[in-house]
Amino acid sequence: MLNFLKKKKIIPVVHMNGIIGNIGGLRNGITISSIESLLEKAFKIKNSSAVAIVINSPGGSPAQSSLIYKRITKLAKKNKTKVIFFVEDVAASGGYYIACAGDEIYVDENSIVGSIGVIHASFGFDKLIKKYGIERRIFTTGKHKSILDSFQKQKLKDVKKLKSIQIEIFKNFKDVVLKSRMKKINKENKNIFSGSFWTGKDSVKLGLADGVGDLKTIMEKKFGKKLKYIPIKPKKSFLKGILSRSFYSEDLIDTKKIINDMMTYMESRNIWGRYGF
C-alpha cells in the first residue's frame, strides 16, 4: 500500500539537437538564446530528482558551447540539482564541451563521442580568379581587417594569428574536460586531446563517458521505476509557423538568401558528415 501511494519522482528532460551556433535560415542551431529559457524552466521545477539533458550535436561555435556549458553549471549549482547527460548519435567537439556540464554522461554503443579540438576550414580562390583575369578589390581601415581573405594568397603571419587563437580556445576546451571528468580520464593518454573520436563503449573506457545506456534505463536504475518525465519544449508560435510556411512563397523569394541558405545547409551536412551522419 505504501509503495502504491508513493509519489513519482520528477525528471525534467531537455533536448539539444543540431549544430551549435547560428547556422542560417534552413535550420536552427543550438545557441544560448535558444536554449537558456528551457534550461531555466527545467531547473526551476521543484523536487526534481535530476535534470536530464539529451544531446545530439557534432559541435559548432566554441563561444556558444562555452556559454551553454557555463549556464548549465551555474543553474545546477544554484538549484543544487544533479545533471545527467545522454548522448544520442553524436556528442563531438562543442557537443562534448556542453556534455561536460553534466555530473555524469551516458552513451549508446553506437554514439560518437570526443573530437576534443579546434578546427577552421575555408577555401582558397586566389589562383582561380587569377586564371580568369578577375581583379580582387578590397578596402580596409585596418591592416589586419582582410586577414585570411579567401581570394588572396595565404600569408604565414595570418596563419600564425589563427593558430594562436585556436591554441587558446583548445586550452579552454581541455581545461573544461579535465575539470569535469577529473580522475575519470587518463590525463596521460595523448589520444584524448588529439581531436579523435570514438564509439560509445570506447569513450567509456577512456573515461569520457560514465556508461552505456538510454535515458529511461539509467534513470530507473538510479531513482526507481516510479518516475515522471517532464519534457521541456519551446512554445510554439502560431505567427512563426505561418511565416515559415510562406517564406518561400512566390512573392517572397529572395534568390540571394536561398543560395546563402543552401550553402549553409551544405556546410551543416559537412560538419555532420565528419562523424558518418
N, C-alpha and C positions, 0 to 999 in steps of 0.2 A: 504493500500500500504506500509506503514512504517513497519508494522508487517511482511509483506512478504519479505522485503529487510533486515530485521534484521538477523544478523549472528547467527548461532547456537553456544551455549555455549559449551566449550570443557570440557570433563570429562575423564581424563586418568584412566584406570582401571587395577589394578594389582591383580592377583590371587595367593594366598598362599594355597597350598593343600598338606597335609601329616604330617608325624611325624617330629618334629623339631630335627635336628642333622643328623649326618652321620649314616645311618642305614644299610649299606651293599649294595651288588650288585643288588638285585632284585628290589629295589625301591629307588628312590632318595628322600632324606629328605630335609626339608627346612633349609638352612644354610645361614649365612651372605654372603658367597662367591657365592652361587647360586642365591641369590635374590638382592644383592646390585646393580648390573648394571641395573636391571629392575626398581628398586626404583629411581635411579638417572635419568634414562630416563623419568620416569613418572613426576618427579618434574621439569625437565628441559623444559617441554612443556609450552610455553608461553601462557599467558592469559587464563589459565585453571581456571574454577570456583572452583574446588576442586579436590583432588586426592581420588579416591575410591579404597579401598582395600577389596577384598572378601577373607575371611579366613575360612578354614575348617581344623582344627587341634586338635588332642587330647592332644597335648603337646609333651614333649621330653626334650632336653638339656636345662638346666637353663641358661648356658652361651650363647648359640646361641640365645635363646629368648631375653636375655638382649641386646646382640649386635644388633639384628634386631630392637628392640624397640628403642634403642638409635639412630640408623641410621635414622629411620623414623622421630623421633622428631627433630633431627638435620637438616635434609633436609627440613622439614616443616617450621622450624624457619628461616632458611637461605633464603628460597624462599617465605616466608610469605604466605604459602598455607594451606588451611584448609584440614584436613584429616578425611574421614568418613569411618568407618569400617562396613562391612556387614558380619554377621555370617551365614554360611550355616548349615551343620549338627552339628558341634561342634567347640566351642572355649573354650577349657578347659585347665587348668594348664598353660603350656607355650604358648598355643594358645591364652588364655585370656591375658597373660602377654603382648604379642605383640599387641593385640587389644587395650590395654590401651594407645598405642601411638596415637590413634585417638581422635579427638575433640569430636566425637560422635560415638556411637556404636549402630547398629540396628540388630535385630534378627528376625528369623522366629518363629512362635508359637511353633514349634517343635524342635527348636535348643536346644542344650545342652550347658549350659554356667556355668563357675565357676571353681570348683576344685582348689581353691587357696591353695596350699600347696606343700610339697616336699615329694617324695617317692623314696625309694630304695628297690628293690626286688632281691633276689638271692635264691640259693638252698644250702642245707647242705648235703654233701655226706660223712661225716666222719664215720658215723655208717655203711653206705653201703660198703665202701672199707674195713672196719674192718671185716665185716661179711664174705667177700670173700677173706680175707687174703692179701689184696693189701697194699703194703707199699708206703706211700707218701714220696717222697724225694724232698726237696726244699732247695736251697742255695741262700742266700742273702748277701749283703754287708751293710745292714741297718736293725736294729731290727724291724722297722715298715714296711718293704718292703712287707711282706706277710700278711698284715692286711686284715681281712675278707676273707681269703682264704676259698673257698667252701669245701675243702677237709680236713679242720682242725676244731676242736671243737670251737664253737663260744666263744669268750673271752669278758668279760664285759668291759674291757678297750677299746677294738676295737669298741664295740657298742657305748660307750660314745664318742669316737672320731668322729664316723659317725654322731651321734646325734648333736654334737656341730657344725658340718659343715652344717647339714640340718637346724638347727636353724638360722644360719647366712644367708643362702640362702632364707629361709622363710621370714626373716626380710626384706631383699631386695625386695622380691616379694610384701609384704604388703605395703612397702613404695611407690612402683610404683603405686599400686592400689589406695592408699589414695591420692597421688599426682594427679593422672589422674582424678579420679572420684570426688575428693574434697567434696563438700557439697551434691553431688548426692546420696551418700550411707549413711546408718545409721551405724556410727562407733561403736555404742553400740551393734549392732546385732552380737553376737558371732558366729552365723552360717555362716556368710560371709567368715570368715577365718578358718573354720573348715575342709576344704577340700571337703565339699559337693558341689553338682552341681544341677542346676535347669533347667526347660524348659524356653523357651523364655519369656513368659509372667511373670513368677515369677521372672526372672532375672531383668526385668524392674521394678517390684515392689520393689525389693531390691536395685535398683539404679546401678546395674552392667551394665545395658544397657539403652539406651535412648528411645527405642520404637520398635514396631513391624512393619516390612515392608521390602520389597525387594529393590534392588538397584534402578531399574527404577522408581518405585512408589515414593520412598523417594526423589530421585533426581529431579523428575518432580515437586514435591511439593515445593522443596527448590529453584529451579532455572528455573522453567518453562518447557514447553514441547519441546521447540526447543533446543535439546541437541545433541551433537555429542560425542559418546563414543569411546575412543581410547584404545583398548586392548593392554597392554604392555606384549609381549611374548618373550621368549628366542629365539635366532636364531637357526634354525635347522641346524645341522651339517650332511652333507652327509656321511663323514667318520665315524662319531659316529653311524649313522644308519646302515651302513654296518657291523661295528664291533659288534653291539648289536645283529644283526640277526645271526651272525656266532659264537657268544660267546659260545654257547653250541653245536657247530658242533662236529662231531665225533673226529676230530683231536685235538680239543682244550679243551676237557672235563677235568676239574680238580675236582676230587671227593671231595677233602677236601674243596674246595671253594663252591661246590654245597651244601654240608652239612652245611657249615657255613651260606650260604645264606638262606637255609631252616630254620635254627634256628632263623636267623634274621627275616625272614618272620613271623614265629610263634610268636616271641616277639612283632612284629609290630601288629599282629592280637590281641594279648593280650591287648595291650595298647588301641586300638580302641574298643575292647570288653567291657572295663570298662564302656563305655557310650552307650552300646547297638548297636554298629555298627560292 
